[in-house]
Amino acid sequence: MDLRVGRKFRIGRKIGSGSFGDIYHGTNLISGEEVAIKLESIRSRHPQLDYESRVYKYLSGGVGIPFVRWFGREGEYNAMVMDLLGPSLEDLFNYCHRKFSFKTVIMLALQMICRIQYIHGRSFIHRDVKPDNFLMGVGRRGSTVHVIDLGLSKKYRDFNTHRHIPYRENKSLTGTARYASVNTHLGIEQSRRDDLESLGYVLIYFCKGSLPWQGLKATTKKQKYDRILEKKLCITVDSLCAGLPKEFSEFILYCKNLKFDERPDYLYVAKLFKDLSIRLDYHNDHLFDWTMLRYTKAMVEKQKDLLENSNSSDSNNNSNHQDDKKNPESFNKIKLLTMRKFANHFHYCNNNDSHFPTVEEIKLQSISNNNAASSLPSELLAAIDKSMENLRKESTTNDRYSHNLQQQLPIIPSPTTAVTAAVAHNMYTTGKDVPNELQNIQPANNNNNNNNLGDNIWL
């Protein structure tokens, strides 16, 4: 059955859920453009889609604000048609084994601060800042963070006079308890400071993989909220940010010290992370962890195909082809080379909550790689291609399996940059224990982990 909304938008598969409705992939039947369609039952106890669509339209024009193409009632549903975006930061967090490098966290922080500042500047607060509500774009907007799910947003000041809403207490918790500010837990009316405090918790979550109040057991929702609040009140900022650069604790402390109606100094909090980026020798090059992880996985598949094709062509002249096909050593070396390069260069924390590198360690790592992020793909590809060429040459000498990685190292071309030097070093220090090492770089076992992020994500 061909389901349509607004006459020209066809509804496809379900791609997600928001606070008050389900989201579907859609197609403009006239232009062929792909869109997202959010549906909400007209029988919903608390319909929000009409309000959300009006907020989107009011905020339209801002960077990272999805454009609403149509809103209206279609049968038993309210429908909103808007830009189709890529994966959420929560999806990408799972894709990257539930840990982001400091470089990626800093680049995200700078964009997320800008999105929140823009919303605040238009007299609204979001009230549900969390990784699920920030999505990357697609195509030319693939490196832009977008903010969604504005159904819980609220006007905090008059549009014309800019008079702030009054201070109130005994308010119910609005948003997501994991990232909610302490004042929100205490029932205090939310304001701009609460969006920023929630952002601080999101950034710590990205760095550490979890927050101290996750996984608390309780029989009722109220008891769980109370336990989360108790944990947030007990833990110190220094303890919460232990092992992280001081800028993270400074950000949290700044947010906690803001007054109810005080305008945050967005330039100051952005400068915290800009200065940290400079101190760690990072460049805002939009090469996020997931970008490089996807690249290395693609290279693994490419080299696997090349190796299989080589084996297939050699089978006519090589009676040992069957044994060669059974031995995965060559492919595993290539996979380890690419995946460990990604891990060493971008995941300084190595997905280990017990150790966070010092600023000096990170800076030394960055220097040793010669700020290689922007040149990594071409150099890494050259190194892998050369390695594959060497492996194929070795296969014709009948002593392929007697060679170890140390013997292969001298025939790698002299590195012209620190990137190929690091690749060569990884090959040298890896040794023969490839299968065991590969086990250490598999995705974490997490119910929310999803390495298949769907279509239209990497365009």
N, C-alpha and C positions, 0 to 999 in steps of 0.2 A: 504493500500500500504506500502510495506517494504522499507523505505528510508534509504540509507546507504551512508557513506562517507569512503574513504580509504579502500573500499571493506569489511572491517571487523567490522566497527562501525555502529550500527543501531541507527537511530535518534528516540527519544521518545518525551515526552511532553516538552513544553516550560517552562523553569524555571526562566528566567530573561532576562534582556536587559543590554547591555553595552553601551559605548559611540558610537560605530559604528557598532553594530550588536546585534542579538538576541542569547540567550544561551538556549540550549536544553539538556535534560537528554539523555544520550546515553549508549549503552551497547557494550562491546567487544564480538562479536559473538563467538570467539574462547575460551577466558578465562572466559567469563561471568562477567568480571570486569565492574563496572559502571563508566562512564566518563561524562565529560561535553563537549558539542560540540557547538562552537561559529560559527555562519554563518553570512556572509556579502555578499550582492549582488555585483556581478562584475560590475554592473551599478552604484554603489555608486559614488556620486560626489567626495568624498574624501576617497578613499579606504585606510584602515589603518591596516587590519588584517595581511597582509604579514609582515609589519613593526613590529607589536605587537608580532607576533610569533617569529621573530628574536631577539627581546629584551628579551623575555622569555627564549629563548635558551641560550642567552649570560649570563643571570643571573642565569641559572639553577645551582642547587647544594646548593643554600642558603636556610637557614631555612625559611619556610613560603613563598617560591616561588613555585607556581604550576609548575608541569612538563608537557611540551607539548609532546604529543605522536605522533602527525601527523599534518601536514599542507599541503594543496593542493587545487586545484580547483575541484569542483564536480558540473557538469552541469552549472547552472547560478550563482553559489555561490562559494566564497572562504570559506574554512572550516578549523577550528583549533580544534583539539581534545586534551583535557588536563584533569588534575585531577578534579574529582568531589569533591566539597567542601560543607560545611554546610551553614548556614544562614549568612548574612552580619551583621555587628554591628548595622546597621540601623534597620534591621529586629528584632534583639534581643532587641534593645532599645525600639521599639514599644511593644514587648512582655512583657517587664518589666515596662509597664505603663509610658514610656518616662521619666525615671529617673534611673540613675545608682548610686549605693552607691560609696562612696569615695574609698572603698576597690577595687571594680571592676574597677573603672576608673584608679587607680594606676597600677593595674596588666596589664590593657590594654596599658597604657602609656608606660610602660617599654618594652613591646613587639613591639609596633608600632615604638618607637624610634629605636629599633634594626633593624626593617625592612627598615626604611628610611636610617639609617646609611649604611646598606649593599648595597642598591641601589646606594647611593652616592659614596660609596667606589668603585663601578664598573663603575663610571664615568657618571651615569645618574641621572636626577632628575625626580620625578614622575609627578608633575604639576597638579595633581587632587586629592589631599589628602582629603578624605571625608569618612564618616562612610560606605557608600555603597560600597566602594572599599577595605574594609578590611573584610575578611570572616574567620569564624572559620573552622577548619578542621573537619573530621569525623573519627570515630573509635579511634585508638590510637593517632591520631593527633587532637582529638576533643578540646583540650585546647590550641592549637597553632593558633595564628593569622596569616592569609595569606594575602598578598597584591595582588590585581588584577588590571585589566584595565590599561594596560601600553601603550595603543594606543596614549596617549598624552605625554608620557615621551620623554625626550630629552637629548642628550649627551651634558654635560656642559663643558667638557674638553677633550683634545686629549688623546686617550688611551695610547699612548707611552710617550709623553712629559709631560702630565698632564697640558698643557697650557690651562688656563681658557678661555671660550668664552668672547668676548668683551662686555662691557657695552653698552646697546642700550636703546633707548626710543621710544615712539609712537608705542608700540606693542599692539595688540588687546588682550583682556582678554581671556586667555586660562585656562580652569578649571571650577570650580563651584563658582559663585559669593559669595554665603553664607560663604564659607570658604577661599576665596582668600585673600592673603595678601594685605596690603595697597599699597605696591609698584606695585603689579600686577594690581590693579585698576588704578594706575597712569600711566600705560603703560610702566613700566620699565621691561627690560628683566628679566625673572625669573632665580633664582639660588638656591643653597642649603638652604639659609635662608628662602625662601618662603615656601618650603615644611614644615619646622618646625613651622613657624608662622601659617600655615593652621592647623597643628596638634594641636597647642595650642587652636585654636578656636573649634576644634572638641572636645577636652577634656572639655572645658567650657560648650559646648552644652550638653555633657553627664551628667555633674554635675547639670546643671540648667534646662535642659529640652528644652531650646531654646536660641537663641542669640538675642540681642537687635535690630538687623537690619532685623529680620524676619518679614514677613507680611506687608512690606511697599508697598503702592499702587503706580502704575505708568502706563501710557498708552503705553509706548514702553519699549523694553528691555534696551535701552541706558539710558532712564530716570530712570529705576529701578536700574541699575548699579550705576548711579550717586547718587541716594538717599542712596544706601547702602554704597558707599564710604563716603558720607557726614557724615553718622552716625558713621562709623568707625573712621573718623578723629576727630569727636567731643567728642566721649566718651573716658574717661580716662581709663587707665589700672586698676586703683584702683576701679573705678566704674564697669568696666566689670567683675572684679573678686571679687566683694563685697560678703562677706559671705563665701568665699572659703579660704582654707589654703594659706598662703603667698607664697608657692611654685608655685602656678599657676600664680600669677602675676610676680614672678621672672622669670618664664619660658618665658612668653610673652615679658617682657622687654628685656630679653637676645636676643631673636630672632629679635626683632625690632632694636636692636643696632648692629647687625651683618653687616659687610660691604658686598658689592656685591660679591666679590670673596673670602671672608673669609671662612675658613673651620670651621664649628661649632664644639664646644667641646661636643661631644656626651656623653662622660663620665660624664661631669659636669651636663648636663640636666637629664641624667638618675639618677645620684646621688641625684638630687633634690627630685625625687619621691621615691627613695629607702629610703632616710632619713625620708621623710614624712611617709612612711609605718612603719618604726621603731618607729617613734614618736607616731603614732596612735596604736601601738601594733598589726599591721596586719601581716599576714603571706602569702607569695605568694604560696598558696596551690591550685590554679587553681579552687577554688570553687567560680565561678562567680555568679552574681545575678540570671541569667537565669537557672543555674544549680540547685540552691536551690528552685527557683520558680517552676520549672518542677517537682522536687522531692516532694514538698508539694502538688502539684496538683495530682500527682500519689498517694500519701498517702490518699488524700481525696477520690479519686475514689476507692482505696482499702478498706477503712473503710466503704464507702457507700455500696460496694458489700457485705462486711461482715454483715453489719446491715440488708440489704435486705434479705440475706440468713437466718439470724437469725430469722427475722420476718416471713419468709416463712415456716421455720421449726416449729415455734411456732404456726402457724395458725391452725394446727390440734387439738391443745389442748387449744387454747386461743380464746374465742369468741369475744374478743375485738381487734382482729388482724386488722380489717378494720380501727378502730379509730387510732390504733398505726401506721399504714402505712401512714395515713393522716398527722400525726404530724411530721414535719421535725426537731423538736428541737434537737434530738440527733445528727443527721447528721450535722446540722448547728453548733453545739458545736464543733464537730470534725473539721469541715472546718475552723471555726474561730480560733480554737487552732493552727492549722498548718499554716494558712495564716498570722495570726497576729504574730506568732513566726518569720516567714520569714521577715515580714515587720519590726518588732522591732529590729531584729538582723542585718539585712543587709541594710535596707532602713532608715538610720538615718534621712534623710531629709523629710520623709513621703510625698514625692511628693508635697511639698508646697514651692513655690518659695519665699514666704514671710519670711521664716525662714530657716536658715542654722545653724546647730549645731556648737558650738565652738569646738576647739581641745580637750579641757578638757572634754566636754560632750561625745565626741566620745570615748575618752580614758577610761572614767569611764564606758561607756557601754561595751566596749571590755573587761575590767577587770571583770566586773560583770558577764559576760558570760564565763569567764575563757578561752578566746581564743577558743571558742567552735566550730568553723567552721569545723574543721576536724572530730570532733566526733558527730556532730549534727545528721546525719542520724540515727545511731543506737540508740542514746538516745531518739530522738524524736519518733522513731518508737516504742520503749519500752513504752514511756509515753502514746502514742495513743492507743496501744494495751491494756494497763492496763485500760485506760479510757473506752474503748469499753467493756472490761470484766465487769467492774463495772456497766455500763449502762445495760448490759444484765441481770445482777443479779437483778438490781432494777426493771426490767420489770416484774419479777415473783412475786413481792410483792404487785402489784396493786397500788402502790403509786408513780410510776415513774414520773408522771407529777407534783407532789407536791414538788419534790426535786429541789433545785437550785444548782448552781455551788459551792457555799460555803459549802454545805452539802456534795458534792462529794469530795472536796479537801482532807479531812483527810484520805480517803481510797486510795489515791495515794501513792505508795511506797516512802519511804524517798529518796530524791534525792541524788545521789552519785556524781553528777557534777553540775556545775553552769547551764548547759543546762537544765536539768530537773527541777532545781529550777526556772529557768525563765519560763519554760512551766507551772509549777504549779502556779506561780504568775499570769501568763496571765489568767489561768482558774479562779483564785480567783477574779481577778479584772474585768472580763468580765461581769458578771451578766447575766440577762435574755434577754437583748436587743440584741440578736444575729442577727436577720434579719437586723436591722438598721445598725449595725456595718459592716455586710457583704457588704452593699451598698458602703461603703467607700473604699473597696479594689478591686472594679471592674476595669477592664482596662479602660484607658482614652478613651473618644470618639474622635477618630482621624481617618481621612480617610485613613491614611497609616497603621493604626494598624492592625496587622494580627497575631492572636494567633495560626493559623494553618500554621506552617512553613514548611510543606511538609515532604517528606520521606527522609531517610538517614541523618537526622540532628542530631538525638540523639543517634546514634549507638555508 
